[in-house]
Amino acid sequence: MELFIPGSRSLKDKRRVVKSLKEQIHNRYNCSVAEIGEKDLWARASLAACVIGDDVRFVNTQLNEIARFAAQKNGAELLDYRIEML
């Protein structure tokens, strides 16, 4: 997920928003979440969420719900997301 953090004026502001969003996603969907890019930019972040399962439809639904959840959170705007199945 590519995120824009409009209220961020420093890396500390960004980390606060990203950490909160990562914890909320992890707690709500029981998945792994990591910041994977844009670590030096104040107003941008790239997050990855990992869901493991044997039912492709369930995993795809979960990942889409995670993206919708991230898009609805205050403090960050979802710019784009991509789903990959392995």
C-alpha positions as CSV (number, residue, x, y, z in Angstrom):
1,M,0.0,0.0,0.0
2,E,1.3,3.4,-0.9
3,L,0.3,6.1,1.6
4,F,0.4,9.8,1.7
5,I,0.6,11.4,5.2
6,P,-0.5,15.0,4.8
7,G,-0.1,16.2,8.4
8,S,3.5,14.9,8.7
9,R,6.1,17.6,9.3
10,S,8.9,15.3,10.4
11,L,9.9,11.7,10.4
12,K,8.7,11.5,14.0
13,D,5.2,12.6,12.9
14,K,5.3,10.0,10.1
15,R,6.4,7.2,12.4
16,R,3.6,7.9,14.8
17,V,1.0,7.6,12.0
18,V,2.6,4.5,10.4
19,K,3.1,2.7,13.7
20,S,-0.5,3.3,14.7
21,L,-1.9,2.1,11.4
22,K,0.4,-1.0,11.4
23,E,-0.8,-1.9,14.9
24,Q,-4.5,-1.4,14.1
25,I,-4.2,-3.5,10.9
26,H,-2.3,-6.3,12.8
27,N,-4.8,-6.3,15.7
28,R,-7.9,-6.2,13.5
29,Y,-6.9,-8.7,10.8
30,N,-4.3,-10.9,12.6
31,C,-1.8,-10.4,9.8
32,S,1.8,-9.3,9.5
33,V,2.4,-5.7,8.5
34,A,5.7,-4.0,7.7
35,E,6.9,-0.7,6.4
36,I,8.8,-1.6,3.2
37,G,9.7,1.7,1.5
38,E,9.8,5.4,1.5
39,K,11.4,5.4,5.0
40,D,13.2,8.7,4.5
41,L,10.3,10.7,3.2
42,W,8.2,12.6,5.7
43,A,4.9,12.4,3.8
44,R,5.0,9.0,2.1
45,A,5.0,5.4,3.3
46,S,4.8,2.0,1.7
47,L,3.3,-0.8,3.8
48,A,3.0,-4.5,3.1
49,A,0.4,-6.8,4.8
50,C,0.8,-10.6,4.6
51,V,-2.2,-13.0,5.0
52,I,-1.6,-16.7,4.8
53,G,-4.3,-19.2,4.0
54,D,-5.4,-22.1,1.8
55,D,-8.5,-20.4,0.5
56,V,-7.6,-17.9,-2.2
57,R,-11.0,-16.2,-2.0
58,F,-10.7,-15.6,1.7
59,V,-7.1,-14.3,1.5
60,N,-8.1,-12.0,-1.4
61,T,-11.1,-10.7,0.6
62,Q,-8.9,-10.1,3.7
63,L,-6.4,-8.1,1.7
64,N,-9.0,-6.0,0.1
65,E,-10.6,-5.3,3.5
66,I,-7.2,-4.3,4.8
67,A,-6.8,-1.8,2.0
68,R,-10.3,-0.4,2.6
69,F,-9.5,-0.1,6.3
70,A,-6.3,1.7,5.6
71,A,-8.1,4.1,3.2
72,Q,-10.6,5.0,5.9
73,K,-8.1,5.9,8.7
74,N,-7.4,9.5,9.6
75,G,-3.8,10.7,9.3
76,A,-3.0,8.8,6.1
77,E,-4.4,8.7,2.6
78,L,-4.2,5.5,0.5
79,L,-2.8,6.4,-2.8
80,D,-2.6,3.0,-4.4
81,Y,-2.4,-0.7,-3.5
82,R,-1.5,-3.9,-5.2
83,I,-2.3,-7.5,-4.3
84,E,0.0,-10.4,-5.1
85,M,-0.8,-14.0,-4.6
86,L,2.0,-16.6,-4.3
